[in-house]
Amino acid sequence: MSAAAAAGLAGCSGGGGSDGDFGERVPSINIIALGSITGASAIEQTCGYLADDVLDSLGVDASVTVKEFLTFFSDLAENKRTQNMHINLTPPFLRFLDPHPILDGHGITNAGANGRQSNTNYASCEFSTTVNQAVQTGDQEERTQLTNEALSISSDDLLIINLVSSPSQSAWRTDQVDPHVDPGRVGINDRNIPFLMQVEATGADNVILGTTTPGNIDAVEWWGSVYSIGWTQTVFSGLTYYDQNQEIQPHLATDWTRNDDATRFEFNLREDATFHDGEPITSEDVKWTYEWLQANNAQIPDVSSWPYDTIETPDDHTVVVTLSSANAAWFNAHVPLWGIFPKHQMVTAGAEENPLDIDIGNDEIIGSGPYQVRTFQPEELLDLQPYNDHWATPPSNLVMQAFQDANSARRAFREGSINVYVNITTDFFNRVNEEMSDVAATSSQPSITDWHIAPQHDFGPSKFREFRMAVSQAIDREFVNEVFNLGTGEISTESTVLGAGHPWYPENSDEVLTTISASPTGDIDAAKQILQDEGWGYDNRDRLHYPPDADLSPLWPQGESPADSPDQFPCISELTSD
């Protein structure tokens, strides 16, 4: 340690300084631990560690509040400012394989009290403008360059504080099922589409896939469920799909073309494809599905607003989609993720007049996918059987069963009443390998994002970059890795919203991303020095104070958003007009 640093830290330990030498004392902050989600116990334990060890060592009082997932994000959408940071993980949904949905989620138009959900309330015109430019180019090389620029900007700003990786872990009974596919980059789980279409029951009557996330059976209604919930690419086939290596493959569409600026896409459909009632799947069904989803994107989760100009159907097996402006994410983040609905059933059932109250019973669903519904009990059971006239007919029945708690699911897997168990904990993953290797196998693949701290950028101490950096430098990530992954995960020392397992993670990451931790075990002294170098100080009771000249006002008044301050955020008008 340098002499200057040692001298500075001498004042931290008590004898140097008084309340009057510094600015206002940093008030107590609140950390939210999300409940009712996978990893909730590890999240709460890590939040307690941040409050009792990290922040306390930095001279800041902190408390932890456990809040139910949906309630928390409702508060966040209203920008209630009841928390300074929380621990989160971007789900490994396949739509996030395109970088734009993740990057755009942190865009300035989502920040503030506007009903949207910005995890961090990050408001950078430079970042948001670059993200917008990246999605509006059809040139892949240019898009990669702009995406890396956006990653660099947000990383330098410490948009999030990465902690550790989140491996996707699952297990299956080798005495009951044969996956017939390798785990690939996705793993054997409900996001591995080839697995879902090819898995075979070899020592059981059905393939029974267990999950401890009941919402994965049905988030809102079957027609509003996304690919990871067991409907799209199973009951409903899309034009394309993501395979186990995160690459797009043809499905209902046999091939396609696009123009250079990514505004016109032409798809050629299979001529022998039929719905489960035997009616042919035509280009008109594709057109109706896309237009209906677009018209109801505010009501259906995970449907984005896409800049459609026209959707044309030159014949029964050709669809031409023209966008009013280039949107390179549309092909990656929409086409593979939504199956095609039967227009004739949906219109008759009132989908156009009452999109939230469609008159189709759970035993009347007409799909377009390789499976048809035998029984459906929302958030409990989805019982599927092969549709024999599909071009990729599965070999066995597929049952998706939800469990309210992990102990019940684990017991069912051990007993063999379920034979595939997805998204399991590291503890159970290890126990399967140690105790059931004669009848079970496992897969573990790195996720596309990391567990991270999401600091609030709009107010409080977390709005200051040096405070975020100090918190990051003080964290013992080896301890956090033990909590989340029993030490088997990868420690993350860069600020990045795209994890190392993401296909768009920059190849030259050392040139693009900012290092936010010099030590995997943390360094409290270095963290304090970062604050002192920026004018923060410690009184004779080791309590942290702001710099005397610090602007402590929020970036915008509570109840408002950056859009209410166009002079401060000049990019807003251009971004919202797009």
TAZI-V293780 format. One line per field, one symbol per residue. phi: phi as a letter, one per 20 degrees, with the letter a starting at -180 (. if undefined). psi: psi as a letter, one per 30 degrees, with the letter a starting at -180 (. if undefined). Layout:
# TAZI-V293780
phi: ???
psi: ???
This chain:
# TAZI-V293780
phi: .ffffffffgffepfdnbgfecffffffdddedfdmcgngfffffffffffedffffencfbcdcecfgffffffffelflebeabdbbfgefffefeffgffffefffefnecnecegdlfcdffffffffffeedeefffffffffffffffffelgcdfdbfcfecbbbefecccfmcefmeeneafdefgffedfcedcbfcededbedgffeafcbgfdeegfdndfmdeceefcbeefdmdfcfcfeeabcbefeldccdddefedfcffenffedffffgfgffffffdffedgmeeedefebcdcgbfcccdddefbfbfegfedcgfdcfeefgfffffenffecfebeecffddfddcdfddfebccgmcbcdccfefeffcffebfcddcecfbffffffffffnecccceleffgfgffffedcffcbcccccffebdfbedfeeebmfffegfffffgffeeefffffffeclneedfddcebedffeefdfffeffeedefdbecfdnbffffffgfffdnfbdefdmefcffgefeefffbffndbgfecfffcffgffffff
psi: kleeeeeefeffgdfklleffaakkklklkkkjklhlkgeeeeeeeeeeeefeeeefggkkklkkkkkeeeefeeefghfhglfllklkkkhkffgfkfeeeeffglffflaigfljjffhkijeeeeeeeeeefgkfjeeeeeeeeeeeeeeeeefheljkdlljkjkllljfffljegllfafeljagfjeeeeffkkjfgleljjkkkgjeffejedlefgklegggekfdekklellkafggkklkcekfllllleghfkkkkklkfgkllfgfkkjlfeeeeeeeeeeefgfffkkgkljkikeljlieafgkkjkkkflkjffeeegeeffklkljeeeeeeggfeeifgikijlfggkjagafklkekjjkgekjjklkjfglfhklflkkkjkkkfleeeeeeeeefgfkfkjlhlleeeeeeeeefgffglllkjkklfllklkjkkfflafffkefeeeeeeffkjfeeeeeeeghgfakkkgkjkfjlfgkfgkkeheffelkkgkfkfgljeeeeeeeeefggllkagghkkkllegkjgklflkkfalfffifeeiffeeeeff.
